[in-house]
Amino acid sequence: MKRVHLTIADTNQSYKDCVILAEKNADNTTWLSLLNAAERSFVERQLPLDITNFFFPRAEGSLCIRLLKPEADAACALEDARLSGNEALRDWRQYKIDKVALHSFTNEALTLAFAEGAALGSYQFLVHFSEPEKKNHTLAEIALAHPQLPEASLVEWNALIEAVTLTRDLVNEPFSHLDAVEMAERAVQYGTDYGFSVEMLEKEQLQSLKMGGILAVNKASDTPPFLAVLEWKPENARNTKPVVLVGKGVVYDTGGLSLKPSEGMDYMKCDMAGAATVLGTVIAAAKTKLPVHIVGLLPITDNKIGQLAFAPGDVIRMFSGKTVEVVNTDAEGRLILADALSYGQKYQPSLMIDVATLTGAAVRTLGYQAACYMGNAGAELKRGLEHSGYMTYERLAELPLWREYNDELKSPVADLRNIGSVNAGMITAAKFLEHFTGDTPWLHIDIAGPAYLRSANAYRPKEGSGYGVRLLYHFLKNHA
């Protein structure tokens, strides 16, 4: 796992490559003193103009200056800083910079956001290249010179970058290297590495529990299914009842007998992005010792075709006891999530949140800029989640969950059907899940758009973006 580390700059060390971060139209006196005479003369002539970026090659290194424009909206100001950090990478890559000193003359939040954009933008997934060193962008460390940065902020920043990087790595792994068994083994290993507990329910246990949704989706596979139960339970937890996070873990989705078209199947390795997001969130919580009791549930399987595959028209009995008519086997994610949500009620949680690459309808509605979310949790929790989405710029848009959408799920042969009509598919999918949440406050986040990008978007790389880890961590820290 290649990631950028943030360290505190050694005041006794001279760094050959430096970046100066300041706010445009603020006091320039201090940071200008770091420039030589020629650089200072040039910059002073340009400052009255609408120029925010300067780059000076030096005899043994380089100097990059980034000036942030004033922005009244705090969330937009943070995002502008992230974008500026990512843009600075273009200069650093050209000069093969592996370590850069960041001299910041702005506040802690903007400083960390700038470093975050640079670190997340430097991400590469190189493990399957024969000569990965030839493609390495080299940036490995940002040494920060900032007089007011507390140690806790440094620890948290590094933990989040590590968690997002790990999440991206999981999503980017091809199915040939990350089947259900490997996903389960990695979850166990991460629990050992980061200090949270992992219980792995295997196929025999799922059969004894009668988890019909997970077992039906797995029927055609020669690889067994799992339900991973992650738990971070610190002694100083602020919540007396846990928050349960549920992540869809379909490691590869053919669509089953309702086969996907070929142009949609090439990236179905990403259908476990919800599980990766939950795993990354628990890792970040454990690494920062977040005082919040969290349970993560990851239903893990593939959805294959074969003689034993479940078929359209089948009726299955779920863990909750409800029966479901399977109308479309490509609507499999909601079946495994439903069993996990029902199981999650045993913890008597204060809140359940499920995260899933669930519907193409969500992508068609919001594109790749935001995730759809819905749920029956109270307005305060919803506003808190939206606030976290805005501050991390992993944004959310709420859609209605009116009772009339239940009409789409009526079946003549079972309690429910697993899919509605062609209209409002992201809403009817959530409405299906709601039937398995009991009386627990619940939120559903459909990350099908922003979790896996077909082209890079600033510091969000092509393919796995790690969307949701920073959002959920911020929410758990500030609102849960």
Legacy VTK file of the C-alpha trace (Angstrom):
# vtk DataFile Version 3.0
C-alpha trace
ASCII
DATASET POLYDATA
POINTS 480 float
0.000 0.000 0.000
1.683 3.196 -1.229
0.534 6.332 0.547
1.839 9.753 1.469
2.815 10.360 5.101
2.402 13.700 6.869
5.179 14.518 9.327
6.279 17.548 11.303
9.136 19.385 9.588
12.482 19.261 11.360
13.486 22.866 12.042
17.136 21.826 11.916
16.836 20.296 8.473
16.928 22.084 5.134
14.490 20.669 2.586
15.443 20.971 -1.061
11.816 21.035 -2.269
9.377 23.412 -0.551
5.832 24.637 -0.968
4.477 27.815 0.585
0.752 27.871 1.314
-0.858 31.206 2.100
-4.078 33.121 1.540
-4.247 35.666 -1.234
-4.780 39.238 -0.048
-3.509 38.344 3.441
-0.291 39.600 5.031
2.541 38.516 2.745
5.473 39.743 4.796
6.420 36.516 6.556
6.273 34.069 3.676
7.916 36.464 1.226
10.964 36.396 3.478
11.508 32.740 2.453
12.148 33.763 -1.159
15.429 34.885 -2.640
15.694 38.381 -4.088
14.816 37.451 -7.675
11.865 35.276 -6.654
10.542 37.920 -4.288
10.795 40.684 -6.882
8.897 38.592 -9.414
6.153 37.551 -6.998
5.618 41.065 -5.639
4.973 42.321 -9.170
2.414 39.556 -9.761
0.539 39.684 -6.453
-1.876 42.456 -7.517
-2.957 40.254 -10.432
-5.252 37.251 -10.316
-2.357 34.805 -10.023
-2.311 32.187 -7.295
0.362 29.710 -8.403
4.108 30.132 -8.743
6.829 27.557 -9.348
10.551 28.256 -9.211
13.162 25.622 -10.086
16.206 26.044 -7.865
19.771 24.797 -8.150
19.074 21.802 -5.868
15.319 21.590 -5.690
12.216 23.692 -6.259
9.880 26.199 -4.654
6.115 26.065 -5.173
3.826 28.861 -3.969
0.065 28.306 -3.701
-2.225 31.172 -2.727
-5.780 30.328 -1.677
-8.474 32.777 -2.727
-10.915 34.025 -0.066
-14.038 31.847 0.203
-16.843 32.585 2.661
-18.287 29.070 2.561
-16.148 26.921 4.879
-16.785 23.666 3.017
-15.958 25.206 -0.371
-12.814 26.764 1.112
-11.664 23.324 2.272
-12.375 21.815 -1.126
-10.513 24.640 -2.872
-7.523 23.839 -0.658
-7.732 20.137 -1.559
-7.908 20.996 -5.247
-4.927 23.311 -4.887
-2.916 20.541 -3.215
-3.785 18.159 -6.012
-2.841 20.714 -8.664
0.559 21.216 -7.051
1.285 17.558 -7.811
1.723 18.349 -11.486
4.833 20.385 -10.728
6.125 17.896 -8.159
5.766 14.948 -10.524
7.682 16.736 -13.268
10.641 17.134 -10.925
10.286 13.648 -9.351
9.874 15.038 -5.846
9.618 12.358 -3.142
9.567 14.665 -0.099
8.298 18.225 0.130
8.292 20.686 3.015
4.990 22.505 3.393
5.348 25.954 4.981
1.799 26.983 5.832
0.703 30.488 6.688
-2.987 29.711 6.883
-5.174 27.951 9.461
-4.948 24.297 10.463
-8.057 23.171 8.579
-6.982 24.642 5.232
-3.439 23.375 5.742
-4.583 19.805 6.343
-7.041 20.000 3.436
-4.255 21.127 1.086
-2.068 18.222 2.213
-5.053 15.887 1.898
-5.613 16.871 -1.732
-1.950 16.305 -2.524
-1.856 12.934 -0.761
-5.112 11.580 -2.191
-4.220 12.861 -5.644
-0.910 11.005 -5.551
-2.624 7.621 -5.168
-1.547 4.837 -7.530
-2.527 1.172 -7.741
0.635 -0.461 -9.032
0.680 -3.946 -7.519
-0.015 -5.799 -10.784
2.556 -4.056 -12.988
5.668 -6.075 -13.771
7.849 -3.003 -13.118
5.833 -0.789 -10.750
8.845 1.351 -9.868
8.836 2.802 -13.396
5.318 4.158 -12.920
5.747 5.433 -9.379
4.987 9.153 -8.984
7.460 9.183 -6.080
5.760 11.582 -3.596
6.009 9.826 -0.225
6.186 12.483 2.502
4.902 15.965 3.282
6.894 17.589 6.094
4.648 20.240 7.605
5.897 23.443 9.152
2.893 24.867 11.008
3.195 26.376 14.491
-0.247 25.370 15.791
-0.800 21.811 14.579
-1.669 19.451 17.473
-0.336 15.901 17.461
-3.886 14.516 17.411
-4.580 16.223 14.083
-1.455 14.698 12.578
-2.458 11.218 13.771
-5.996 11.627 12.460
-4.835 12.908 9.069
-2.468 9.973 8.557
-5.107 7.493 9.714
-7.672 8.795 7.244
-5.250 8.812 4.318
-4.258 5.246 5.186
-7.898 4.139 5.476
-8.909 5.746 2.172
-5.857 4.269 0.428
-6.677 0.815 1.750
-10.312 1.194 0.658
-9.229 2.205 -2.837
-6.852 -0.747 -3.009
-9.634 -3.177 -2.111
-12.013 -1.765 -4.710
-9.318 -1.804 -7.390
-8.271 -5.412 -6.807
-9.542 -7.629 -9.618
-11.776 -10.549 -8.792
-8.922 -12.910 -9.670
-7.084 -11.542 -6.611
-9.996 -10.720 -4.291
-12.703 -13.364 -4.123
-14.968 -13.821 -1.097
-12.406 -15.929 0.781
-9.634 -13.375 0.251
-11.949 -10.503 1.245
-12.840 -12.328 4.447
-9.187 -13.090 5.199
-8.204 -9.476 4.693
-10.922 -8.322 7.068
-9.559 -10.675 9.732
-5.998 -9.497 9.109
-6.967 -5.823 9.307
-8.691 -6.478 12.605
-5.423 -7.887 13.947
-3.364 -5.072 12.434
-5.528 -2.187 13.621
-6.966 -3.489 16.857
-10.665 -4.228 16.351
-12.417 -7.569 16.713
-13.575 -9.644 13.758
-15.967 -12.575 13.876
-16.435 -14.421 10.595
-19.736 -16.253 10.092
-19.132 -18.962 7.490
-21.540 -20.786 5.210
-22.612 -23.416 7.734
-23.462 -20.718 10.269
-25.347 -18.699 7.649
-27.332 -21.837 6.833
-28.167 -22.459 10.473
-29.236 -18.827 10.811
-31.361 -19.213 7.647
-29.884 -16.178 5.918
-31.768 -16.883 2.715
-30.724 -13.691 0.946
-26.978 -14.253 1.197
-27.302 -17.977 0.504
-29.495 -17.462 -2.580
-27.079 -15.017 -4.182
-24.220 -17.428 -3.490
-25.951 -20.566 -4.857
-24.092 -20.758 -8.180
-20.687 -20.093 -6.681
-17.973 -22.560 -5.774
-16.643 -19.957 -3.308
-18.465 -19.822 0.044
-20.171 -16.703 1.398
-19.368 -14.949 4.675
-20.814 -12.414 7.045
-17.970 -10.490 8.647
-18.788 -8.896 11.997
-16.358 -6.102 12.855
-16.488 -4.354 16.219
-14.662 -1.323 17.546
-15.693 -0.935 21.195
-13.486 1.505 23.113
-13.847 1.759 26.877
-14.564 5.474 26.625
-17.301 5.187 23.995
-19.693 8.141 24.046
-22.621 6.040 22.858
-24.309 3.442 25.049
-25.801 1.744 21.988
-23.595 1.076 18.959
-23.823 2.496 15.484
-24.113 -0.395 13.021
-22.570 0.069 9.579
-23.525 -2.406 6.855
-21.545 -2.611 3.604
-22.479 -4.501 0.456
-19.710 -6.996 -0.296
-20.447 -8.505 -3.716
-16.880 -9.162 -4.813
-18.006 -9.734 -8.385
-21.432 -9.394 -9.961
-22.331 -11.033 -13.253
-25.974 -10.153 -12.683
-26.698 -13.854 -12.248
-29.206 -15.313 -14.705
-30.408 -11.737 -15.317
-27.031 -11.312 -16.982
-25.437 -7.874 -17.202
-24.419 -6.512 -20.631
-20.721 -6.882 -21.397
-20.040 -3.138 -21.222
-21.252 -3.104 -17.638
-19.508 -6.232 -16.421
-15.872 -5.187 -16.845
-15.893 -3.098 -13.678
-18.086 -5.267 -11.475
-15.090 -5.951 -9.238
-16.178 -2.663 -7.624
-19.480 -4.057 -6.344
-17.928 -4.578 -2.918
-17.131 -0.856 -2.505
-19.704 -0.569 0.286
-17.982 -3.291 2.305
-14.587 -1.702 1.618
-15.927 1.662 2.799
-17.227 0.207 6.067
-13.954 -1.645 6.597
-11.985 1.553 5.935
-14.183 3.508 8.339
-13.684 0.997 11.158
-9.928 1.027 10.492
-9.856 4.831 10.754
-11.886 4.720 13.967
-9.613 2.114 15.549
-6.399 3.813 14.438
-7.505 7.150 15.934
-9.130 5.483 18.954
-12.400 7.218 18.145
-14.629 7.109 21.262
-17.610 5.655 19.401
-18.842 2.062 19.615
-19.148 0.778 16.033
-20.273 -2.571 14.635
-19.560 -3.262 10.966
-21.416 -5.988 9.072
-20.063 -7.135 5.710
-22.102 -9.726 3.771
-19.530 -11.111 1.326
-20.199 -13.238 -1.758
-20.056 -13.202 -5.542
-23.069 -13.401 -7.850
-22.356 -15.969 -10.562
-24.274 -17.964 -13.142
-24.494 -21.742 -13.277
-26.764 -24.744 -12.909
-27.448 -23.988 -9.258
-28.048 -20.261 -9.677
-31.122 -18.722 -8.137
-33.554 -17.710 -10.844
-36.172 -15.059 -11.620
-39.432 -16.303 -10.176
-37.821 -18.002 -7.170
-39.179 -17.290 -3.697
-36.653 -17.154 -0.866
-37.102 -16.810 2.880
-34.906 -14.190 4.487
-33.232 -14.200 7.909
-36.061 -11.971 9.197
-38.654 -14.562 8.160
-40.067 -12.445 5.335
-40.392 -14.067 1.918
-39.159 -12.427 -1.277
-40.034 -13.126 -4.889
-36.886 -12.760 -6.984
-37.887 -10.847 -10.101
-34.355 -9.939 -11.169
-31.189 -11.708 -9.994
-29.171 -8.574 -10.745
-30.957 -6.932 -7.812
-28.855 -9.108 -5.513
-27.204 -6.468 -3.342
-30.422 -5.653 -1.519
-30.890 -9.330 -0.692
-27.579 -9.692 1.128
-27.942 -6.264 2.761
-31.409 -7.177 4.000
-30.089 -10.207 5.892
-27.265 -8.140 7.371
-29.637 -5.339 8.422
-31.925 -7.837 10.120
-28.948 -9.378 11.895
-27.783 -5.930 12.966
-30.876 -5.434 15.096
-29.512 -7.922 17.650
-27.105 -5.174 18.771
-30.010 -2.831 19.580
-28.195 -0.030 17.748
-28.926 3.662 18.058
-28.548 3.921 14.286
-27.926 1.678 11.278
-26.307 2.968 8.104
-25.898 0.804 5.029
-23.509 1.709 2.222
-23.772 0.093 -1.193
-23.130 0.392 -4.905
-26.762 -0.508 -5.257
-28.403 0.975 -8.357
-27.600 2.382 -11.764
-30.555 4.690 -11.165
-28.500 6.541 -8.548
-25.793 7.218 -11.139
-28.319 8.417 -13.685
-29.856 10.734 -11.090
-26.770 12.410 -9.597
-23.880 11.287 -11.787
-20.530 10.922 -10.051
-20.596 14.076 -7.922
-22.728 12.848 -5.037
-24.490 9.864 -3.506
-28.224 9.383 -3.032
-29.343 8.774 0.513
-32.662 7.959 2.163
-33.886 6.660 5.471
-36.252 6.887 8.411
-33.770 8.352 10.907
-34.619 11.720 12.412
-33.974 15.099 10.840
-31.069 15.874 13.180
-29.155 12.754 12.100
-29.895 13.438 8.453
-28.689 17.026 8.674
-25.601 15.830 10.512
-24.833 13.327 7.745
-25.356 15.981 5.072
-23.088 18.393 6.962
-20.342 15.764 7.112
-20.785 15.108 3.412
-20.417 18.788 2.645
-17.373 19.345 4.864
-15.542 16.354 3.367
-16.975 17.108 -0.079
-18.335 13.579 -0.236
-21.725 15.076 -0.798
-25.192 13.586 -0.434
-28.649 14.346 -1.740
-31.724 13.068 0.091
-34.510 11.427 -1.869
-38.028 10.758 -0.559
-39.023 7.432 0.898
-42.788 7.841 0.794
-45.015 4.911 1.679
-46.518 4.870 -1.831
-43.264 3.404 -3.157
-44.167 0.196 -1.327
-46.763 -0.448 -4.017
-43.913 -1.168 -6.445
-42.757 -4.055 -4.256
-46.031 -5.956 -3.934
-45.855 -9.589 -5.037
-48.700 -12.038 -5.755
-46.691 -14.966 -4.338
-44.548 -13.561 -1.492
-44.330 -10.788 1.065
-42.170 -8.668 -1.258
-40.611 -8.662 -4.688
-36.961 -7.669 -4.912
-37.317 -4.948 -7.525
-39.829 -2.343 -8.605
-40.550 -0.879 -12.025
-38.052 1.007 -14.182
-38.908 4.244 -12.403
-37.238 5.542 -9.216
-35.130 2.408 -8.890
-32.832 3.873 -6.227
-35.881 4.693 -4.069
-37.637 1.348 -4.412
-34.346 -0.395 -3.604
-34.139 1.593 -0.378
-37.806 0.942 0.317
-37.083 -2.778 0.039
-34.287 -2.472 2.613
-36.516 -0.539 4.997
-38.592 -3.689 5.509
-35.584 -5.267 7.261
-34.626 -2.468 9.634
-37.267 -3.025 12.316
-37.702 -0.062 14.645
-34.062 1.027 14.374
-33.329 4.486 12.952
-31.728 3.796 9.586
-30.017 5.555 6.695
-29.163 4.107 3.289
-26.375 5.556 1.119
-26.244 4.495 -2.541
-22.634 5.127 -3.590
-22.912 3.631 -7.086
-21.860 6.931 -8.684
-18.954 8.381 -6.690
-17.409 5.110 -5.428
-15.987 4.045 -8.791
-15.041 6.629 -11.406
-14.602 5.988 -15.106
-12.173 8.916 -15.311
-10.140 10.807 -12.726
-11.755 13.790 -11.004
-9.090 16.001 -9.376
-7.731 14.156 -6.318
-10.205 11.337 -6.888
-8.471 8.831 -9.182
-9.934 6.744 -11.929
-11.612 3.582 -10.568
-11.830 3.219 -6.773
-12.233 6.634 -5.114
-12.548 5.604 -1.468
-15.759 7.645 -1.266
-17.516 7.420 2.083
-14.658 6.782 4.504
-13.976 10.439 5.280
-17.722 11.163 5.273
-18.614 8.424 7.757
-15.618 9.115 9.986
-16.521 12.811 10.180
-20.143 11.912 10.935
-19.247 9.409 13.656
-16.796 11.826 15.225
-19.052 14.863 15.212
-22.680 13.719 15.110
-23.186 10.092 16.114
LINES 1 481
480 0 1 2 3 4 5 6 7 8 9 10 11 12 13 14 15 16 17 18 19 20 21 22 23 24 25 26 27 28 29 30 31 32 33 34 35 36 37 38 39 40 41 42 43 44 45 46 47 48 49 50 51 52 53 54 55 56 57 58 59 60 61 62 63 64 65 66 67 68 69 70 71 72 73 74 75 76 77 78 79 80 81 82 83 84 85 86 87 88 89 90 91 92 93 94 95 96 97 98 99 100 101 102 103 104 105 106 107 108 109 110 111 112 113 114 115 116 117 118 119 120 121 122 123 124 125 126 127 128 129 130 131 132 133 134 135 136 137 138 139 140 141 142 143 144 145 146 147 148 149 150 151 152 153 154 155 156 157 158 159 160 161 162 163 164 165 166 167 168 169 170 171 172 173 174 175 176 177 178 179 180 181 182 183 184 185 186 187 188 189 190 191 192 193 194 195 196 197 198 199 200 201 202 203 204 205 206 207 208 209 210 211 212 213 214 215 216 217 218 219 220 221 222 223 224 225 226 227 228 229 230 231 232 233 234 235 236 237 238 239 240 241 242 243 244 245 246 247 248 249 250 251 252 253 254 255 256 257 258 259 260 261 262 263 264 265 266 267 268 269 270 271 272 273 274 275 276 277 278 279 280 281 282 283 284 285 286 287 288 289 290 291 292 293 294 295 296 297 298 299 300 301 302 303 304 305 306 307 308 309 310 311 312 313 314 315 316 317 318 319 320 321 322 323 324 325 326 327 328 329 330 331 332 333 334 335 336 337 338 339 340 341 342 343 344 345 346 347 348 349 350 351 352 353 354 355 356 357 358 359 360 361 362 363 364 365 366 367 368 369 370 371 372 373 374 375 376 377 378 379 380 381 382 383 384 385 386 387 388 389 390 391 392 393 394 395 396 397 398 399 400 401 402 403 404 405 406 407 408 409 410 411 412 413 414 415 416 417 418 419 420 421 422 423 424 425 426 427 428 429 430 431 432 433 434 435 436 437 438 439 440 441 442 443 444 445 446 447 448 449 450 451 452 453 454 455 456 457 458 459 460 461 462 463 464 465 466 467 468 469 470 471 472 473 474 475 476 477 478 479
